Amino acid sequence: MKIYLASPFFREEELSIVEEAETILRNRGFELFSPREHEVRGVPFTPQWSKDTFENDRKFIDRADAVVMLYHGAYSDSGTAWECGYAYAKGKPVVVVQLSEKSNLMVHEGCRANVSLDELATYDFDTLPPKGWTGEMT
């Protein structure tokens, strides 16, 4: 199974969590695409770099069988949110790893399952059972 890992990785806490998720998913034998590991070469923040980054990430979402989103609650990276919305629109199952006690309704309603980081190690990606959000909504 091919999995696209949508996550911010700009702060130390985010980087630590995305690295842990990458390890969990690879240890489970999934073919993983993590944008953190595939940053587009070129001059950052130029129009060409922006276009190339966007197209590369979109291409790998299109190729994925599922998307895993690392979601930090009411705080969400706009790029990560876009990736998950795009995946949903393309009919890709989205599994949200809830990293906060609060979730935005657009995130938890637009995904197949809401799991913890620990549950990511055992979630059944073959059958993708639904798991609703039970925490606080924002």
N, C-alpha and C positions, 0 to 999 in steps of 0.2 A: 504494500500500500504506500502511495505517495502522499506525504503530509507537508503542507505549507505551514510554517510557524510564524504567525503574526504577533509582533511584540515590539514595544519600544525598547531601545537599548542605549539610552543616552545618559542615564544616571547609574551610579554604582549599584544600587539596589536592583534596578531593572536588568542590568548586565548579569548580575549573579543569578537571577531567576531564569533568564533566557538560557544561560549556559546549563543550568540544572535541567530545564525542560529538554534541551537538545540531547543531553546525555540520556535522560529517561526514554525519549522516543527512539533514539538510535539503539539503545540496549534492548528495546523491544523488536528490533529488526526492521523498522520502517525506513523507507527512503525519504530523507528529510531535506527540505529546502528551507533554510533560515536566512533571511536577507542580511542579517548581521555578518554572516560568513561569505556573502556574495555581493559585497558592495561594489558598485560600478566604478571602474577606474576612470580617471579623467579629472578635470579641475572641478572640485566640489562647488556646488551652488551656482554653476553656470547653466544657461538654458539647455545646452546639449547634455550635460550630466543629469539634469533634472528629467529630461525626456527619456534618456537611456535607463535611468533608475526606475522610473514609472513603468516603462515597457517591459523591463526585465522582471519586475515583481508581478505584473499582470500576467505575463506569459507563464510563470511558474504557478500562479493560482489556477490558471486555466488547466494546467497539466495535473494538478493535485486531485487526489480522490477525496481528501478532507482537509479542512483548515482547523488548526488549533490556535486560539487567541489567548494570549496572556493578558488578563484584564485587571487593572489596578483600581477598580471601583469607579467612583465619580470622576476620578482623574482618568483620562484616556488620551493616548497619543492620537492625533487626528489621522495620521497615516494608517495606524493599526485599525482604527474604526472604519476607514474607507476600505481597507483590504477585506474586512469581515462582511461589510455591506455588499461589496462586489461579489464575494464568494456566495453569499446568500442568494443574490440575484441570479447567479449562474447555476443555482441548484446544488451547490456543494454543501455537504454537511459541515457545520461549524460546531466545534466543541470549545466552550469557553472555560478556561482555568480562572476561577474567581479568586482573586488575591486580596479581596477586601470584604468587609461585611455589608457593603452597599453595592447595588447594581442599578444601572440605568435600564429602564424597561425595553428600550430599543435593542440593547445588547442581549439581555437574557431571554427575550421573546423571539429574537431572530436567530437563535442557535438551537442545535439539536440537544445539547446537554450542557449542564453547568457542573463542573467538577472542581475539586481542590487539586493542588499540585501533587499531593500524595496519591489521589485517586487517578491521576494521569498514568501512573505506573500500572494500573490494573483495568482501566476502562476498556470495554469491549469494542474495539474499532471494527470488528467484523459485522456485528449486528447493530451498532450505534444506538443502544437503547436511550430513549429520552430520559432526561433528568432535569426537572424544573428547578427554578430558583426558589429558595425558601427564606432568604435573608431580607434585609431592608431594601426598599426600592427608592430611587431618587428620580 
